[in-house]
């Protein structure tokens, strides 16, 4: 009887322990990111991603990123957008540039959920580099320098992943320090 009670308690601890681990929240931009909320529901709370949220709305991609997914999103911070030449963001947000904005934003999204460990495995299998096909149909190159994960765009620009594995109900976000841009 004691063995059965012990096993029952051990099972409960395992289940509830795993549940609380899976529900681990990460802080991004001063806000908790909850794994039971979708990408948009979390992103709107991050004070570091207000430019990205405005851009996603202007591009008409809110519904997509609230969808089932799963998606892997490389999410540039406001500081990343600030690195772009003066006036770039304002120009991209104009209605006549919606298609270009959609191309740039979907270049930051990979179909499927790829945690940092998945990307690291792909890099190892690729002997130091992994090509990640984006929703825009173009490719990002993932690589590592020490324990740091980087993404290189088609123009040779690099973005360091500053916060990895921000799990969402419909995928995962990796916060990046630069905007990645496809070739024109």
N, C-alpha and C positions, 0 to 999 in steps of 0.2 A: 504494500500500500504506500509506504514512504517513497519507494522508487517511482511509482506512478505519479504521486503528487509532485515530486522533484522534477520529473520529465515535463509535467504539465506546466509548472512554473518556469522551467527553462525555455519551453516552447513559447510561452507568453512573453518572456523577456526578449527572446529573439525576434518575435513578430513586432512587438511594440518598439524595441530598439531599432529595428530596421525601418519601421515606419517613421520614427522621429529623425533618423539619419536621412531618409529619402526626402523628408520635408524640410531639410536644412535650408534656411534662408541666407542669402548673401546680401551685403550692403553695397549698393551702387549709387553714387551721387547723393549720399545721405539718406537713402530710402531702402527699406527692406525689399528684396526681390523674392517673391514667393513662388515656389515651384508648382503650386496649384493654380497659378494665374498664367494667362497667355502673354506672349511677347509684348503686345501693346499695353495690356493692363499693367504690366510692370514698368515698361519704359516711360509711361507718362508721369510716373512718380519720381524719376531720377532727375535731379537738378543738373546733372552733367550731360543729359541727353535731350535738352529742350530743342536744340536745332535739328537733331535727327527726327524728333517727333513732328515738328513743323514740316520738315521735308517729306516725311512719310505721308502726312495728310495731304500736302500739295500734290504729291505724285499719285494720290488715289490708291495707296497700298495698305491702308488701315485694315480693310476687310480681309485681304489676303493674309496679313500677318496675325490676324485674330483667328484664322482658319486652323484646321486640324493639323496641318504640317505633316511630319515634323520639319523644322527648319533649324539650320545653324546660321546664326546671324553674327557677323563681325560688326559691332556697333561702335562707330566713331563718337568720341566725346565732343562737347562744344569746343574744347581746346583744339581738337583735331580739325574741326571745320574752320577755326580761326587761323590755322596754318595755310589755308588756301589763299590765293591772291585776293586782294581787296575787291569786293564787289561780286565775287564768284557765287556765293550763296544767294545773294539777292537776285542775281541774274537767273540762276537755276530755279528759283521759286516762282518766276513769272509763268503765267499760264501757257504762253507760247513755247516754253522750254520743258513742258511736262514730260515729253517722251525721253529727252536727254536725262532728266532727273530720275525717271523710272529706270533707265539703263544703269545709271550710276548706283542707285540704291539696290537694285537687284544684283549688282555685281558684288555686293556685300553679303549675299545670302546663298547658302548651299542647301540643296534639298537633302533632307535626312538630318538626323541628330548625330553630330560628331563632337564628343567631349574631347578635351585636350589629350587624354590618353589615346583616343582613337586616332587623332591627328598625329601624335607622336609615333604610333605604330606604323601609320602610312608613310611617315617621313623615314623611318628605319627601313621599311620595305623598299622605299624608293632611293635608298642609299644616300640619304641626306636631304632629299627634297620630295615633296608630294604635291601633285597637281590637284587642285580642288575645283571641280566644275561648278560654276555658279548658276543661279537661276536665269541670269542674263544670257547664258550660253557661252560665257567666256571663262577663262581660267585664272585662278589665284595660285601662287606657289607658296606652300608652307615649308618652313625650315626652322631649325633651332640653333641658338647660340648659347651654349651652356644649358641651363634649364629654362631659358626664355624662348617663347614661341613668337615667331615673326611670320608675317604675310607680305609677299611681294606682288605688286600688281604688274600689269602688262607694260607699263611705262617704266618699270624699274623702281618705283616708289616703294618704300618699306613702312610697315606698320607693326609696332610691337603690341602684343597682347598684354594688357596691364592687369586685367581681371578675367580669368578663364572660368569656364564651367558654371555660369549663372543659369541654372536649370529652370525651364519654363514648362507649362503644361503641354505646349506644342513645339518644344525644341530646346535649344540652348543658345545663350548669348555669350560671346567673348568680347569684352570691351577692348577697343583698340585706340592707339594714340595718334593715328593719322587716318585720313580718308584715302581709300584705295581707288584708283581711277583706271577704267579700261582705255585701250587705245581708241582713238576717234574713229 
